[in-house]
């Protein structure tokens, strides 16, 4: 099942992508290919527990409603495998652009612990300051096994969306995650805070001068 037509299959291998996302052996045909919006709030056209095994690899991070997809996967399959980019990988700059964290089309930062998957909106703030993400050097040193997270599940798994309201709280959450995994030095953080205070002072002075002579 896919949002795109059968003719688009094997896209990844057209640009040298991973062979497991476009191998030579097909397990489906044009007759069994189902094209649909999998996030539409309509039951998928399959019976409960119709499939012995379901694979959902590097898909949930792209979707507008991964919670619905998780619920339908559990409904239509007896067991399965889920794989997503790790939050650590998605928080690294340099995969697509030197100043962007992760991939630009990904919507979620995802954590998996045991049998529970958690989705956190990938706030645009993550691209706005270096302290909210890891440098490209961190990405280049990351072992392959830390670039992804996965679940082998049977009978179901738990899933939830985490919500964080307010810019200050979002900034704090992004910074705290980075510091918990690969902390920036205290000296660099102090220097950045000093620069921020100077910039704020400069802005106030410019506004006051503008009011005086405007």
N, C-alpha and C positions, 0 to 999 in steps of 0.2 A: 504494500500500500504506500502511495507516495502522492505528493501534491502535483508532481510533474507527470507528463505522459510516458508511456513505455519506451518511446524512442530516445528518451534522455538517459536511460540507464548506462552505467559505466562511465559517468562524467569524470570522475576523479582520475581515472587512468589516462584521460586525454591530455592531462598536463603533468603526468608523472606522479600522481598522488598515490596513497597507500594501496597496495594490491588488494587488501582485504575490503576495500571500498570500491571495487570494480574488477573482480577477478574474471578469469576466462570461463569458469563453469557457472551456468545459470540454473537456479532452482525454481524458476517461474517462467511463464510465457505471457504473450500479449493477452491470452484468454484469462489468465489468473491474476493479471496486474489490475489493481484497483486504484483509480485516480480519484482523490477527494481531498477536501480540506479536513485534515484530521482533528483540527481544533474546533470545528463546528459543533455546537452543542446538540448533536444528534448521535444516537447510538451507531457505532460502526456496523456495516452490513454482515455481521458474523454472529453466530449463536454463542451463548455463554459457554466458556471452556471448549470452544471448537478446536483450538490449536493445542498441540502437545507442548510447543515451545515457541516463544516469540523473541526476536532480536530487535533492540532499539539502540542503535549505536550512533553517537554524535548527531543527535536530532533534537533532544529536549532543550538544549541551550539556544536553539534557533526559534522556538515556537512562542506564540503569544499566550498560549494557555497550556503549559506542560502538565498542570494538575489534572486537567480533563483527560489528556492522553495517558497519563499514569493510571487513572481510574479505568479507562477502557482496556488498556493492556491487561490489567488484572482480571477484568471481566471475561475477555475472549480467550485468554491463554491459561494453561495450567501451571506453567513455569516459564522462565525466560532469563535473558541477559540484558542489562542496561550498561551503557558506557557513555561518559560525558567528559569534556575537558575538566581537569581539576581546577578548583578555584585558584590555586597557586599559579598554574599555567596561564589562566585567563587574566590574572593580575599582573602579568609581565608585559613590559613594553618591548617592542621590537619584532614581534611575530609577523606583523603586517606593516607597521609604520613605527619609526623611532619614538614617536610621542604618543602612540595609542597603546592602551593595554588590551591584550588579547586580540580577538578579531572583531572588526567593526559591526558585523551583522549579528553577533551573539547578544542575546537579550538578558542572560542570567549568569550570576555567579553561583556555582553549585557545590554543595558539600554533601558527601555521603559518609555516614557513620553507621556501621553495621547494616541493618536492614532499613535504614531511614535515609531519605533523600530530602535535602532542604534547598529551596530556591530563594535567592535574594536578587532583587532587581539590580541590573548592572547600571548604576547611576552614572550619568554623564560626568559627574564630578570626578570619577576615577581617572579621567584624562587631563584634569585641570591642574594637577600639582604632582610633583615627583614623589611626595611622601605618601600618596595614596596607591602607589603601584611599585613594582620591582623594576630595576634597570634591566636592559637587554643582557647585561653580563650575567645576571641571575638566571635568565632563561637559557643561555648557552651552557651553563654548568648543571642544569637540572637533569637528573637521571630520568630515563625514559619512563620508568614505573611511576614517577611522580607527576607526569604530565596528564594522566587520566585518572578517573575514579570509576568504579564499576560495582554492580550488584549481580550476583547469581541468585535468583529468587524462585521460590516455589510457594504456590498458594497465595502469594501477595507480598507486598512490602508497604512501608509507611512513607508518606510524602507530605510536605507542607511548604507554604510560602512564608518567609519572614518579611515583615514590613517594618520600615524605619522611617519615621516622619520627621521633617525639619532638616534644614541644611546642616546645622551644627551637629546633629546626631548622625547624619549620614557621613559627614567628614570624619567624625570620631570613629565610626565603625570601620571605615576604609583604612584609616591610619592605624587603628588598633590591630587589625588583621595583619597588615604588613609588619608591624613591630613584633607581632607574636611569632612570625615565621622566619623573617630575616631582618632583624632590626637595623635601621640606620643608626649611625653613631650619635651619641648625645651631643657632641660638639656640632655636628651638622644641623641637628634639630634646633639647638640654641641659636646658631647663626641664622637659620631661616626665620625663627621667631623674631630675632632682632631686626631683620630686614623687613618683616611684615609690619612691625611697630613703626619703623621709619617711614615706610610707604603710607601707613595710615596717618601719621603726623603730617606728612607732606600733603596728603589729600585735604586734611582739615585746614591747613594753612592756605592752600590754593582757594578753597571755598570761601574762607574769610576774606581774603584779598579780593575775590570776585564780588562779594557783597559790598565791600567798601568802595570799589571803583566801578562797579557795574551800573 
